């Protein structure tokens, strides 16, 4: 049974240790959205690095696509659960640091955390 990184959650209630969701939203009317700011590249990079590091799978890490997460002003954005930490990123180095530090070792990458007042 996977262990829970969050003491408030019994291990029996978890399936993945950590789950990261990337907003890949694009708007047909051409309005700004994460898809216009490298969201797909970030998702692809994360998926690849998680797999390469042997972190993918049950009891470990899952990387998922998401639609709009309603924090568009900070786009591209991704959120990691169960810690509920929101990130923004600009390049592969940022993604690599999120994978190595947070997804693998549970350490939040403070420099990439989305400020609390960033919304839609
Ligand atoms: S378009 Fe990405 S959070 Fe809204």
Boltz pocket constraint, residues with backbone or C-beta under 6 A from the ligand:
constraints:
  - pocket:
      binder: B
      contacts: [[A, 23], [A, 24], [A, 25], [A, 26], [A, 32], [A, 33], [A, 34], [A, 35], [A, 67], [A, 68], [A, 69], [A, 70], [A, 71], [A, 72], [A, 73], [A, 75], [A, 76], [A, 77]]
      max_distance: 6.0
